Amino acid sequence: MLDTYQRFAVYHAPAPESDLARAGAAWLGWDPATGMDVPQPDLGLDLGALTATPRKYGLHGTLKPPMRLSGGVASFLDGVAALADQLAPVPLDGLRLKPIEGFLAIVTRPQPQALTDCADRIVRALDPFRAPLTDRDLARRRAAGLSPRQEELLQRWGYPYVMEEFRFHVTLTGKLPPRQMPDALRAAQAWFGPALAQAQALDALCVFGEDANGRFHLVRRFAMRG
């Protein structure tokens, strides 16, 4: 089964049994832990349309972006497991909802330095498992319009938004017209508020795999024990 995935990523994702994971699966309409569609709630919005872009990824915060592997899956999983044993959990205090460049996301307030440092270490440690980007990959990333530093990061690490460019976020919608954002924000605050009021932490490295339909599945969840 693992060999059928096209790409792998390392994400932050709440424990599948948690309130936040359940709220996220219902909001997005996709549960990456079960690999099943989830009925979306009636919140007075066209939630199916609003979440069409992020749905396939499941609720997550990117740590090591989706990549093709340079070697076998087993060695990659062993590498993630070994790294998780070395990393200490990072509290995610003050999570809140915020519009970012036209889409709605969960962010930290502010971003803890420990989270930035942890993400940097993950990118560096797992990069040997990454296959080189194709010309198509590079063109897709450059289409967003990159700064010189982001281009440098893309060339070195395969993704432009790492190291000092890293901003932790959990995407909840696609890009929205400005007139839709207030209603989406109110609905998300009501839906996610109880879960976000609970203590949250980056406490596991979650390996996700992309299937042939572009949907991402939770493959392994390695507790951080450092």
C-alpha positions as protocol buffer text, in pm:
chain_id: "A"
residue {
  index: 1
  type: MET
  ca { x: 0 y: 0 z: 0 }
}
residue {
  index: 2
  type: LEU
  ca { x: 275 y: 248 z: 93 }
}
residue {
  index: 3
  type: ASP
  ca { x: 437 y: 208 z: -247 }
}
residue {
  index: 4
  type: THR
  ca { x: 119 y: 334 z: -417 }
}
residue {
  index: 5
  type: TYR
  ca { x: 158 y: 685 z: -277 }
}
residue {
  index: 6
  type: GLN
  ca { x: 303 y: 939 z: -520 }
}
residue {
  index: 7
  type: ARG
  ca { x: 446 y: 1182 z: -266 }
}
residue {
  index: 8
  type: PHE
  ca { x: 498 y: 1200 z: 107 }
}
residue {
  index: 9
  type: ALA
  ca { x: 486 y: 1493 z: 348 }
}
residue {
  index: 10
  type: VAL
  ca { x: 546 y: 1549 z: 718 }
}
residue {
  index: 11
  type: TYR
  ca { x: 269 y: 1750 z: 877 }
}
residue {
  index: 12
  type: HIS
  ca { x: 146 y: 1862 z: 1212 }
}
residue {
  index: 13
  type: ALA
  ca { x: -197 y: 1707 z: 1259 }
}
residue {
  index: 14
  type: PRO
  ca { x: -396 y: 1674 z: 1581 }
}
residue {
  index: 15
  type: ALA
  ca { x: -452 y: 1325 z: 1717 }
}
residue {
  index: 16
  type: PRO
  ca { x: -728 y: 1155 z: 1513 }
}
residue {
  index: 17
  type: GLU
  ca { x: -948 y: 1109 z: 1821 }
}
residue {
  index: 18
  type: SER
  ca { x: -918 y: 1474 z: 1929 }
}
residue {
  index: 19
  type: ASP
  ca { x: -1194 y: 1734 z: 1907 }
}
residue {
  index: 20
  type: LEU
  ca { x: -982 y: 1946 z: 1673 }
}
residue {
  index: 21
  type: ALA
  ca { x: -922 y: 1657 z: 1433 }
}
residue {
  index: 22
  type: ARG
  ca { x: -1292 y: 1571 z: 1425 }
}
residue {
  index: 23
  type: ALA
  ca { x: -1389 y: 1934 z: 1373 }
}
residue {
  index: 24
  type: GLY
  ca { x: -1135 y: 1968 z: 1093 }
}
residue {
  index: 25
  type: ALA
  ca { x: -1245 y: 1650 z: 917 }
}
residue {
  index: 26
  type: ALA
  ca { x: -1608 y: 1764 z: 919 }
}
residue {
  index: 27
  type: TRP
  ca { x: -1522 y: 2118 z: 810 }
}
residue {
  index: 28
  type: LEU
  ca { x: -1307 y: 2002 z: 517 }
}
residue {
  index: 29
  type: GLY
  ca { x: -1515 y: 1695 z: 434 }
}
residue {
  index: 30
  type: TRP
  ca { x: -1216 y: 1459 z: 439 }
}
residue {
  index: 31
  type: ASP
  ca { x: -1066 y: 1249 z: 718 }
}
residue {
  index: 32
  type: PRO
  ca { x: -704 y: 1159 z: 634 }
}
residue {
  index: 33
  type: ALA
  ca { x: -689 y: 911 z: 923 }
}
residue {
  index: 34
  type: THR
  ca { x: -969 y: 693 z: 786 }
}
residue {
  index: 35
  type: GLY
  ca { x: -933 y: 786 z: 420 }
}
residue {
  index: 36
  type: MET
  ca { x: -1303 y: 862 z: 399 }
}
residue {
  index: 37
  type: ASP
  ca { x: -1523 y: 1154 z: 301 }
}
residue {
  index: 38
  type: VAL
  ca { x: -1705 y: 1316 z: 593 }
}
residue {
  index: 39
  type: PRO
  ca { x: -2045 y: 1493 z: 573 }
}
residue {
  index: 40
  type: GLN
  ca { x: -1995 y: 1867 z: 609 }
}
residue {
  index: 41
  type: PRO
  ca { x: -2210 y: 2061 z: 856 }
}
residue {
  index: 42
  type: ASP
  ca { x: -2477 y: 2308 z: 751 }
}
residue {
  index: 43
  type: LEU
  ca { x: -2331 y: 2639 z: 865 }
}
residue {
  index: 44
  type: GLY
  ca { x: -2519 y: 2865 z: 627 }
}
residue {
  index: 45
  type: LEU
  ca { x: -2228 y: 2862 z: 379 }
}
residue {
  index: 46
  type: ASP
  ca { x: -2142 y: 2669 z: 66 }
}
residue {
  index: 47
  type: LEU
  ca { x: -1880 y: 2488 z: 268 }
}
residue {
  index: 48
  type: GLY
  ca { x: -1814 y: 2238 z: -9 }
}
residue {
  index: 49
  type: ALA
  ca { x: -1706 y: 2516 z: -244 }
}
residue {
  index: 50
  type: LEU
  ca { x: -1514 y: 2711 z: 20 }
}
residue {
  index: 51
  type: THR
  ca { x: -1305 y: 2409 z: 117 }
}
residue {
  index: 52
  type: ALA
  ca { x: -1258 y: 2247 z: -224 }
}
residue {
  index: 53
  type: THR
  ca { x: -889 y: 2340 z: -245 }
}
residue {
  index: 54
  type: PRO
  ca { x: -764 y: 2233 z: 100 }
}
residue {
  index: 55
  type: ARG
  ca { x: -995 y: 1930 z: 130 }
}
residue {
  index: 56
  type: LYS
  ca { x: -759 y: 1681 z: -32 }
}
residue {
  index: 57
  type: TYR
  ca { x: -483 y: 1753 z: 221 }
}
residue {
  index: 58
  type: GLY
  ca { x: -688 y: 1710 z: 537 }
}
residue {
  index: 59
  type: LEU
  ca { x: -645 y: 1929 z: 845 }
}
residue {
  index: 60
  type: HIS
  ca { x: -272 y: 1992 z: 880 }
}
residue {
  index: 61
  type: GLY
  ca { x: 13 y: 2235 z: 925 }
}
residue {
  index: 62
  type: THR
  ca { x: 303 y: 2181 z: 685 }
}
residue {
  index: 63
  type: LEU
  ca { x: 644 y: 2094 z: 830 }
}
residue {
  index: 64
  type: LYS
  ca { x: 813 y: 1912 z: 538 }
}
residue {
  index: 65
  type: PRO
  ca { x: 613 y: 1976 z: 220 }
}
residue {
  index: 66
  type: PRO
  ca { x: 500 y: 1700 z: -16 }
}
residue {
  index: 67
  type: MET
  ca { x: 793 y: 1542 z: -197 }
}
residue {
  index: 68
  type: ARG
  ca { x: 885 y: 1244 z: -405 }
}
residue {
  index: 69
  type: LEU
  ca { x: 1129 y: 1017 z: -228 }
}
residue {
  index: 70
  type: SER
  ca { x: 1483 y: 956 z: -346 }
}
residue {
  index: 71
  type: GLY
  ca { x: 1480 y: 604 z: -197 }
}
residue {
  index: 72
  type: GLY
  ca { x: 1251 y: 354 z: -33 }
}
residue {
  index: 73
  type: VAL
  ca { x: 953 y: 431 z: 186 }
}
residue {
  index: 74
  type: ALA
  ca { x: 1077 y: 214 z: 474 }
}
residue {
  index: 75
  type: SER
  ca { x: 1403 y: 406 z: 512 }
}
residue {
  index: 76
  type: PHE
  ca { x: 1212 y: 735 z: 503 }
}
residue {
  index: 77
  type: LEU
  ca { x: 975 y: 620 z: 777 }
}
residue {
  index: 78
  type: ASP
  ca { x: 1273 y: 503 z: 984 }
}
residue {
  index: 79
  type: GLY
  ca { x: 1427 y: 847 z: 941 }
}
residue {
  index: 80
  type: VAL
  ca { x: 1111 y: 1025 z: 1055 }
}
residue {
  index: 81
  type: ALA
  ca { x: 1079 y: 791 z: 1354 }
}
residue {
  index: 82
  type: ALA
  ca { x: 1440 y: 856 z: 1458 }
}
residue {
  index: 83
  type: LEU
  ca { x: 1391 y: 1231 z: 1424 }
}
residue {
  index: 84
  type: ALA
  ca { x: 1071 y: 1226 z: 1630 }
}
residue {
  index: 85
  type: ASP
  ca { x: 1258 y: 1052 z: 1910 }
}
residue {
  index: 86
  type: GLN
  ca { x: 1499 y: 1349 z: 1922 }
}
residue {
  index: 87
  type: LEU
  ca { x: 1245 y: 1633 z: 1911 }
}
residue {
  index: 88
  type: ALA
  ca { x: 1061 y: 1775 z: 2210 }
}
residue {
  index: 89
  type: PRO
  ca { x: 692 y: 1865 z: 2179 }
}
residue {
  index: 90
  type: VAL
  ca { x: 616 y: 2232 z: 2118 }
}
residue {
  index: 91
  type: PRO
  ca { x: 310 y: 2393 z: 2282 }
}
residue {
  index: 92
  type: LEU
  ca { x: 86 y: 2572 z: 2035 }
}
residue {
  index: 93
  type: ASP
  ca { x: -52 y: 2844 z: 2256 }
}
residue {
  index: 94
  type: GLY
  ca { x: -293 y: 3110 z: 2139 }
}
residue {
  index: 95
  type: LEU
  ca { x: -420 y: 2940 z: 1825 }
}
residue {
  index: 96
  type: ARG
  ca { x: -661 y: 3166 z: 1644 }
}
residue {
  index: 97
  type: LEU
  ca { x: -838 y: 3209 z: 1312 }
}
residue {
  index: 98
  type: LYS
  ca { x: -697 y: 3464 z: 1071 }
}
residue {
  index: 99
  type: PRO
  ca { x: -734 y: 3557 z: 703 }
}
residue {
  index: 100
  type: ILE
  ca { x: -401 y: 3513 z: 523 }
}
residue {
  index: 101
  type: GLU
  ca { x: -364 y: 3639 z: 167 }
}
residue {
  index: 102
  type: GLY
  ca { x: -729 y: 3571 z: 93 }
}
residue {
  index: 103
  type: PHE
  ca { x: -773 y: 3234 z: 262 }
}
residue {
  index: 104
  type: LEU
  ca { x: -875 y: 3147 z: 616 }
}
residue {
  index: 105
  type: ALA
  ca { x: -634 y: 2964 z: 844 }
}
residue {
  index: 106
  type: ILE
  ca { x: -555 y: 2868 z: 1201 }
}
residue {
  index: 107
  type: VAL
  ca { x: -234 y: 3039 z: 1314 }
}
residue {
  index: 108
  type: THR
  ca { x: -33 y: 3083 z: 1631 }
}
residue {
  index: 109
  type: ARG
  ca { x: -26 y: 3418 z: 1811 }
}
residue {
  index: 110
  type: PRO
  ca { x: 264 y: 3485 z: 1790 }
}
residue {
  index: 111
  type: GLN
  ca { x: 469 y: 3207 z: 1629 }
}
residue {
  index: 112
  type: PRO
  ca { x: 690 y: 3056 z: 1902 }
}
residue {
  index: 113
  type: GLN
  ca { x: 1062 y: 3050 z: 1828 }
}
residue {
  index: 114
  type: ALA
  ca { x: 1063 y: 2687 z: 1941 }
}
residue {
  index: 115
  type: LEU
  ca { x: 817 y: 2607 z: 1660 }
}
residue {
  index: 116
  type: THR
  ca { x: 1031 y: 2784 z: 1400 }
}
residue {
  index: 117
  type: ASP
  ca { x: 1342 y: 2605 z: 1523 }
}
residue {
  index: 118
  type: CYS
  ca { x: 1165 y: 2269 z: 1521 }
}
residue {
  index: 119
  type: ALA
  ca { x: 1039 y: 2319 z: 1166 }
}
residue {
  index: 120
  type: ASP
  ca { x: 1388 y: 2417 z: 1051 }
}
residue {
  index: 121
  type: ARG
  ca { x: 1534 y: 2102 z: 1200 }
}
residue {
  index: 122
  type: ILE
  ca { x: 1270 y: 1884 z: 1035 }
}
residue {
  index: 123
  type: VAL
  ca { x: 1337 y: 2035 z: 693 }
}
residue {
  index: 124
  type: ARG
  ca { x: 1713 y: 1987 z: 725 }
}
residue {
  index: 125
  type: ALA
  ca { x: 1702 y: 1637 z: 872 }
}
residue {
  index: 126
  type: LEU
  ca { x: 1460 y: 1493 z: 617 }
}
residue {
  index: 127
  type: ASP
  ca { x: 1594 y: 1661 z: 304 }
}
residue {
  index: 128
  type: PRO
  ca { x: 1827 y: 1369 z: 216 }
}
residue {
  index: 129
  type: PHE
  ca { x: 1512 y: 1163 z: 153 }
}
residue {
  index: 130
  type: ARG
  ca { x: 1378 y: 1413 z: -104 }
}
residue {
  index: 131
  type: ALA
  ca { x: 1412 y: 1350 z: -476 }
}
residue {
  index: 132
  type: PRO
  ca { x: 1516 y: 1654 z: -683 }
}
residue {
  index: 133
  type: LEU
  ca { x: 1241 y: 1880 z: -810 }
}
residue {
  index: 134
  type: THR
  ca { x: 1134 y: 1844 z: -1170 }
}
residue {
  index: 135
  type: ASP
  ca { x: 1113 y: 2140 z: -1407 }
}
residue {
  index: 136
  type: ARG
  ca { x: 736 y: 2121 z: -1368 }
}
residue {
  index: 137
  type: ASP
  ca { x: 769 y: 2140 z: -989 }
}
residue {
  index: 138
  type: LEU
  ca { x: 991 y: 2446 z: -1016 }
}
residue {
  index: 139
  type: ALA
  ca { x: 758 y: 2621 z: -1258 }
}
residue {
  index: 140
  type: ARG
  ca { x: 458 y: 2558 z: -1033 }
}
residue {
  index: 141
  type: ARG
  ca { x: 633 y: 2706 z: -731 }
}
residue {
  index: 142
  type: ARG
  ca { x: 768 y: 3004 z: -924 }
}
residue {
  index: 143
  type: ALA
  ca { x: 423 y: 3090 z: -1056 }
}
residue {
  index: 144
  type: ALA
  ca { x: 340 y: 3237 z: -714 }
}
residue {
  index: 145
  type: GLY
  ca { x: 608 y: 3504 z: -763 }
}
residue {
  index: 146
  type: LEU
  ca { x: 908 y: 3442 z: -539 }
}
residue {
  index: 147
  type: SER
  ca { x: 1154 y: 3679 z: -380 }
}
residue {
  index: 148
  type: PRO
  ca { x: 1526 y: 3617 z: -444 }
}
residue {
  index: 149
  type: ARG
  ca { x: 1555 y: 3455 z: -101 }
}
residue {
  index: 150
  type: GLN
  ca { x: 1253 y: 3233 z: -163 }
}
residue {
  index: 151
  type: GLU
  ca { x: 1404 y: 3123 z: -494 }
}
residue {
  index: 152
  type: GLU
  ca { x: 1723 y: 3035 z: -309 }
}
residue {
  index: 153
  type: LEU
  ca { x: 1527 y: 2831 z: -55 }
}
residue {
  index: 154
  type: LEU
  ca { x: 1335 y: 2658 z: -333 }
}
residue {
  index: 155
  type: GLN
  ca { x: 1658 y: 2554 z: -500 }
}
residue {
  index: 156
  type: ARG
  ca { x: 1818 y: 2435 z: -176 }
}
residue {
  index: 157
  type: TRP
  ca { x: 1528 y: 2277 z: 14 }
}
residue {
  index: 158
  type: GLY
  ca { x: 1263 y: 2215 z: -252 }
}
residue {
  index: 159
  type: TYR
  ca { x: 1018 y: 2468 z: -107 }
}
residue {
  index: 160
  type: PRO
  ca { x: 1031 y: 2848 z: -82 }
}
residue {
  index: 161
  type: TYR
  ca { x: 857 y: 2889 z: 254 }
}
residue {
  index: 162
  type: VAL
  ca { x: 1104 y: 2731 z: 495 }
}
residue {
  index: 163
  type: MET
  ca { x: 1363 y: 2859 z: 743 }
}
residue {
  index: 164
  type: GLU
  ca { x: 1302 y: 3230 z: 808 }
}
residue {
  index: 165
  type: GLU
  ca { x: 1015 y: 3226 z: 554 }
}
residue {
  index: 166
  type: PHE
  ca { x: 825 y: 2959 z: 751 }
}
residue {
  index: 167
  type: ARG
  ca { x: 487 y: 3070 z: 885 }
}
residue {
  index: 168
  type: PHE
  ca { x: 290 y: 2799 z: 1063 }
}
residue {
  index: 169
  type: HIS
  ca { x: -71 y: 2782 z: 946 }
}
residue {
  index: 170
  type: VAL
  ca { x: -353 y: 2531 z: 909 }
}
residue {
  index: 171
  type: THR
  ca { x: -548 y: 2612 z: 594 }
}
residue {
  index: 172
  type: LEU
  ca { x: -928 y: 2600 z: 620 }
}
residue {
  index: 173
  type: THR
  ca { x: -1048 y: 2746 z: 288 }
}
residue {
  index: 174
  type: GLY
  ca { x: -939 y: 2822 z: -62 }
}
residue {
  index: 175
  type: LYS
  ca { x: -889 y: 3182 z: -165 }
}
residue {
  index: 176
  type: LEU
  ca { x: -1208 y: 3374 z: -94 }
}
residue {
  index: 177
  type: PRO
  ca { x: -1353 y: 3694 z: -237 }
}
residue {
  index: 178
  type: PRO
  ca { x: -1331 y: 3967 z: 30 }
}
residue {
  index: 179
  type: ARG
  ca { x: -1710 y: 3976 z: 65 }
}
residue {
  index: 180
  type: GLN
  ca { x: -1717 y: 3609 z: 171 }
}
residue {
  index: 181
  type: MET
  ca { x: -1445 y: 3627 z: 435 }
}
residue {
  index: 182
  type: PRO
  ca { x: -1653 y: 3776 z: 724 }
}
residue {
  index: 183
  type: ASP
  ca { x: -1917 y: 3502 z: 702 }
}
residue {
  index: 184
  type: ALA
  ca { x: -1653 y: 3230 z: 668 }
}
residue {
  index: 185
  type: LEU
  ca { x: -1463 y: 3368 z: 967 }
}
residue {
  index: 186
  type: ARG
  ca { x: -1775 y: 3380 z: 1185 }
}
residue {
  index: 187
  type: ALA
  ca { x: -1871 y: 3025 z: 1090 }
}
residue {
  index: 188
  type: ALA
  ca { x: -1520 y: 2895 z: 1156 }
}
residue {
  index: 189
  type: GLN
  ca { x: -1501 y: 3071 z: 1492 }
}
residue {
  index: 190
  type: ALA
  ca { x: -1824 y: 2905 z: 1601 }
}
residue {
  index: 191
  type: TRP
  ca { x: -1721 y: 2564 z: 1465 }
}
residue {
  index: 192
  type: PHE
  ca { x: -1359 y: 2551 z: 1582 }
}
residue {
  index: 193
  type: GLY
  ca { x: -1383 y: 2772 z: 1891 }
}
residue {
  index: 194
  type: PRO
  ca { x: -1436 y: 2495 z: 2149 }
}
residue {
  index: 195
  type: ALA
  ca { x: -1151 y: 2283 z: 2011 }
}
residue {
  index: 196
  type: LEU
  ca { x: -910 y: 2575 z: 1983 }
}
residue {
  index: 197
  type: ALA
  ca { x: -982 y: 2667 z: 2345 }
}
residue {
  index: 198
  type: GLN
  ca { x: -824 y: 2336 z: 2447 }
}
residue {
  index: 199
  type: ALA
  ca { x: -448 y: 2297 z: 2493 }
}
residue {
  index: 200
  type: GLN
  ca { x: -281 y: 2211 z: 2163 }
}
residue {
  index: 201
  type: ALA
  ca { x: 75 y: 2108 z: 2081 }
}
residue {
  index: 202
  type: LEU
  ca { x: 301 y: 1990 z: 1804 }
}
residue {
  index: 203
  type: ASP
  ca { x: 363 y: 1654 z: 1969 }
}
residue {
  index: 204
  type: ALA
  ca { x: 399 y: 1415 z: 1675 }
}
residue {
  index: 205
  type: LEU
  ca { x: 547 y: 1401 z: 1326 }
}
residue {
  index: 206
  type: CYS
  ca { x: 267 y: 1286 z: 1098 }
}
residue {
  index: 207
  type: VAL
  ca { x: 362 y: 1126 z: 768 }
}
residue {
  index: 208
  type: PHE
  ca { x: 99 y: 1176 z: 498 }
}
residue {
  index: 209
  type: GLY
  ca { x: 92 y: 1003 z: 160 }
}
residue {
  index: 210
  type: GLU
  ca { x: -70 y: 1130 z: -159 }
}
residue {
  index: 211
  type: ASP
  ca { x: -282 y: 876 z: -346 }
}
residue {
  index: 212
  type: ALA
  ca { x: -341 y: 857 z: -720 }
}
residue {
  index: 213
  type: ASN
  ca { x: -641 y: 1092 z: -686 }
}
residue {
  index: 214
  type: GLY
  ca { x: -438 y: 1359 z: -509 }
}
residue {
  index: 215
  type: ARG
  ca { x: -591 y: 1288 z: -166 }
}
residue {
  index: 216
  type: PHE
  ca { x: -359 y: 1276 z: 135 }
}
residue {
  index: 217
  type: HIS
  ca { x: -380 y: 999 z: 394 }
}
residue {
  index: 218
  type: LEU
  ca { x: -228 y: 973 z: 741 }
}
residue {
  index: 219
  type: VAL
  ca { x: 32 y: 697 z: 705 }
}
residue {
  index: 220
  type: ARG
  ca { x: 214 y: 707 z: 1039 }
}
residue {
  index: 221
  type: ARG
  ca { x: 209 y: 923 z: 1350 }
}
residue {
  index: 222
  type: PHE
  ca { x: 539 y: 932 z: 1540 }
}
residue {
  index: 223
  type: ALA
  ca { x: 525 y: 1081 z: 1890 }
}
residue {
  index: 224
  type: MET
  ca { x: 794 y: 1340 z: 1966 }
}
residue {
  index: 225
  type: ARG
  ca { x: 990 y: 1208 z: 2264 }
}
residue {
  index: 226
  type: GLY
  ca { x: 1293 y: 1435 z: 2290 }
}
